[in-house]
């Protein structure tokens, strides 16, 4: 009679393997979370720089005032956190508000949990004149 040997893991081998995996994951997950937050921060930084650069360029091109303001809904300027969103538009009548005949250049509405966007020297509205200043 030929004896067959069962192949597989014992309960002790499985518990040791799971313990090693748990230790490795507990060391790796926090650093992965930090990496994700850093990538979100860089993404928001580039997005805001892109909108500001495009607004400045458009002001020079159209020889008009371009407004960048906080906007949580991309329909009108609002107060609050710049992290909720912002938009850039050509302000033809100089009232710092988007009107029906004014063109929205770019808008961004986002959920930036854990990321705060602040300007140290700006209020609710940034203006670029026809010279780009």
Protein Blocks (a to p, Z undefined) as FASTA:
>chain_A
ZZdddedddfklmmmmmmmmmmmmmmmmmmmmmmmmmmmmmmmmmmmmmmmmmmmmmmmm
nopacdddddfklpaccedjfkloccddddfkonopacfkbccfbdcddddehiacddfk
bcfbccddfkoZZ
